[in-house]
Amino acid sequence: MRRELRYGLAAVRRRPAAKLAAWSLPEILPSAFYGLAVAHATDAFLGGRRDAGLAWLAGLIAAAVLGAVGARQVYRRLGELVEPVRDDLVRKVVSGALGNARADGAVARLNRQVEIVRDTFAGLVLVIRSFLVTAIGVVTGLLSLSPLVAALVVPLFLLGFLLSFSILGLAAARVRASLRADEELATSAGMVFSAVRDVTASGAERFAGELVGVPVEAHAAAERSLAKVAALRTLCFAVGGWLPLVVLLAAAPWLATRGVTTGTLLGGLTYVLLGLQPALNTVMSALGDSGLRYVVTLGRILDQSELPVCPVGVLRPVGHQVRLREVSFAYGPAAEPVIRGLDLGIAEGEHLAVVGPSGIGKSTLARLICGLLPPTEGEVLLGGISPSGLQPAELAATRVVLPQEAYVFSGSVLENVTYLRRDASAVQVCAAIDAVGAYSLVRRLGGLAAELRPGELSAGERQLIALARAYLSPAPLAVLDEATCYLDPQAERIAEEAFAARPGSLIVIAHRVSSALRAERILVLDGSDADIGDHQSLLRRSGLYAELVGHWGRVEPEQLEVPADRSTARALLPGDQNQPAS
């Protein structure tokens, strides 16, 4: 909790906070004045001094107007204080997901939890500010009105306030359980929704319902536990908010014998009913609900956003060979394994194609090899070390993965292509563009300095830009996860042959038979089984591979010719081409 509180204090910018505090001062006046005004106005009216009573009420209205002016300015200054906190949290979530190569729960953190922290932080700022303003004003007013009345009211008010703190530990545990259940439910539901067509086609609706039903029940139980904590807060409010009122009414005869007038007693009741009760109720609700959500949610964001620290003497990968030993993976504890007991070795410099029916686990295998998913059983080694044991920079320097949906950001062509290698020279940049067959595209876009608008590019054009970026990457292991699926067969051949000739190893998740034919070895995934070999041997012994080849249609590599104008890419960037392109 201390870490989260320190973060909140550090996130408060001094200048907006000073303005917020300055505009809060006018609100103290009506908080301190309304009890006094009611007391003196009542005594004046009871004593037949109508003008004096009206003057006190007019003063109360003037104080309220002054307080309203301050409150209006407070809300105007709140955005300056809160929005930078949201921006910083978004940066932390994104950098943490990228730096740890893990996106588990990142969507929930970015979409929901960041907004929870932003909203609760803003609410806490307002509530704490309002509570301090009210408490200072009311205590000042009570002491001015009657120290005896203040002695009866203030201790009970503080007791209720302290009791509410005594249940914060329990409440924090319940909120943490609720957030964990929320993330598990989002993950399970997202997995089922993403496969809704497969679920319907295979008649697995009941299984999918059971898969989501468990986290739904866990989430409901967590919310019921939170409701019980809310009941305890109600009891604390009764002690601090209603008990002072009862005591003050019960002590009225005794107070009258001590010289307390009817107006003074009514003023004290006004302070309790219109000041302390609303302030206590608001601050208890905020600290017990919004405050806990702020601490717990922010804690989870900070935990998941921390980048791993490389310990002294940590092992570095030796080469980039890939080794899978009895690897199994399932998307959830109750789900069937997508990959089961797979043994696989990929030597340095090897070209491997992975084939199989849609949804069989090809992309899952690619993510396991690249360290984007941890295996459920067995181990994955990259250069002799588990990818999870590598620093993000080391992992990025060892392997580059290109998914089916290529990522292109708003910026120049040069910035997109050199994203993974900022120090690349002009010769290297042009060679990469030329090698993957993107020269014509880049020339049409206006050269390397042209600004890209991702929405205006086709899926195939985005893939060409991403292929050039991956080709230029210093990582020796390239994994193409259907990264050419939007290209025509000729463009696909150009790109894959470029990566095959590139120093290092190549793994291609194939969607055409031509991709398999170009590989040295082919891995066939068939549910729980796997087979590996070259094209001819697999045709003889693997019925699934023969069926896939028949479905794809036979395509011989020599039928696809490489264009003769691919050597002109150096014209894209004038000047000294041995200097860094950036």
HELIX and SHEET records of a PDB file:
HELIX    1   1 ARG A    2  ALA A   11  1                                  10    
HELIX    2   2 ARG A   14  LEU A   46  1                                  33    
HELIX    3   3 ARG A   50  GLY A   99  1                                  50    
HELIX    4   4 ALA A  106  ALA A  108  1                                   3    
HELIX    5   5 ARG A  109  GLN A  113  3                                   5    
HELIX    6   6 VAL A  114  LEU A  145  1                                  32    
HELIX    7   7 PRO A  147  SER A  166  1                                  20    
HELIX    8   8 LEU A  168  SER A  194  1                                  27    
HELIX    9   9 VAL A  196  SER A  202  1                                   7    
HELIX   10  10 GLU A  205  PHE A  237  1                                  33    
HELIX   11  11 ALA A  238  TRP A  242  3                                   5    
HELIX   12  12 LEU A  243  ALA A  250  1                                   8    
HELIX   13  13 ALA A  252  THR A  257  1                                   6    
HELIX   14  14 THR A  262  TYR A  271  1                                  10    
HELIX   15  15 VAL A  272  LEU A  276  3                                   5    
HELIX   16  16 GLN A  277  SER A  285  1                                   9    
HELIX   17  17 ALA A  286  GLY A  291  3                                   6    
HELIX   18  18 LEU A  292  SER A  305  1                                  14    
HELIX   19  19 LYS A  362  ILE A  369  1                                   8    
HELIX   20  20 PRO A  387  GLY A  389  5                                   3    
HELIX   21  21 PRO A  392  THR A  398  1                                   7    
HELIX   22  22 VAL A  413  VAL A  417  1                                   5    
HELIX   23  23 ALA A  426  ALA A  435  1                                  10    
HELIX   24  24 TYR A  439  LEU A  445  1                                   7    
HELIX   25  25 PRO A  454  GLU A  456  5                                   3    
HELIX   26  26 ALA A  459  LEU A  472  1                                  14    
HELIX   27  27 PRO A  489  ALA A  501  1                                  13    
HELIX   28  28 VAL A  513  ARG A  518  1                                   6    
HELIX   29  29 HIS A  535  ARG A  541  1                                   7    
HELIX   30  30 GLY A  543  TRP A  552  1                                  10    
HELIX   31  31 PRO A  557  GLN A  559  5                                   3    
HELIX   32  32 ALA A  569  LEU A  572  5                                   4    
SHEET    1   A 3 ILE A 339  ILE A 346  0                                        
SHEET    2   A 3 VAL A 322  PHE A 329 -1                                        
SHEET    3   A 3 GLU A 377  LEU A 382 -1                                        
SHEET    1   B 6 ARG A 399  LEU A 402  0                                        
SHEET    2   B 6 LEU A 477  ASP A 481  1                                        
SHEET    3   B 6 SER A 505  ILE A 509  1                                        
SHEET    4   B 6 HIS A 351  VAL A 355  1                                        
SHEET    5   B 6 ARG A 521  ASP A 526  1                                        
SHEET    6   B 6 ASP A 529  GLY A 533 -1                                        
SHEET    1   C 2 GLY A 411  SER A 412  0                                        
SHEET    2   C 2 GLU A 451  LEU A 452 -1                                        
END                                                                             
